[in-house]
Amino acid sequence: MSPDTSTLQGWVGRTHEVEDVVTPRLLASFGATLGDYAAQTAEGAAAPGLHWCLTPDIADRRELGPDGHPAKGSLLPPVPLPRRMWAASDVRLMAPIRSSDRIRRRSTLTAIEEKQGRTGPLTFVTVRHDIANDAGPVIEEDQTLVYRPTEAAAATLALRASSPLAASHERRVDVDPVLLFRYSALTFNGHRIHYDAPYATTVEHYPGLVIHGPLQATLLMNFATAIAGTSPRRFSFRGVHPASGPQRLLLSATSPGQDGMALEVRSADGHVTVKATAQW
């Protein structure tokens, strides 16, 4: 029997704490994965986006679901919809992450909201991540996950291409299966849509391997840092449309202004896949 709304709401307020260490190997692996797309930062500071590679949820292989994700029931509620995606994040960056930092992440489930989308029912789950080192807070993040029915997983592929951003800066990024595999390994993300092509195409019905939303956000955050010369203090992004590889993505950004910077990722077929804003 599927949990009803009141049962799911009982999960709001649950917390989970994880610790990690920023090792030289992790920094080298992150830099090698991003390559020329990594922004230059102050000496000893990690490039933006490294925090998504830290404190992963680690589950025994016997505890994984058929999609490669850890089975629901620890911090995340037992939402009956089978497909889970990272929909958006609002990140506040308060201090740099450096080599040898001891990192603690406290995650709190803050909201569960059910909606009716164009392709069927949707459940949105918001998790607050408070990330700190021994000196104090370094990052606050509100992450939104969306759960969908099986048949709706790739349905947004039918959306029409939108008008491009009036950009002052552009960068092209070639995404291949090696980049997707490396990023999955860095983040300990077992979701099979990112590295198992037969699963992605025949089970979840995508046209190819799915390019991670946080990987696209990491590319945008580093792009914004390279343009402005310093990391933003706030970075927000949301997924707009699935992107499948291999392909060449186009990153676009406006010039920094009083209201910050607008950024987006556009796929080779003209769809905007991720929208973001950066503020200093």
ZIVENSUL-V340554 format. One record per helix or strand of 2 or more residues. SS is the DSSP state (@ for helix, = for strand). FROM is the first residue (numbers start at 1). TO is the last residue. If there is no record, write none. Layout:
# ZIVENSUL-V340554
[[SS,FROM,TO] [SS,FROM,TO]]
This chain:
# ZIVENSUL-V340554
[[@,5,9] [=,15,21] [@,24,37] [@,50,53] [@,61,63] [=,83,93] [=,102,117] [=,120,133] [=,136,148] [@,150,152] [@,155,158] [=,169,175] [@,177,187] [@,192,194] [@,197,202] [=,209,210] [@,213,228] [=,234,239] [=,244,245] [=,247,253] [=,260,266] [=,272,279]]
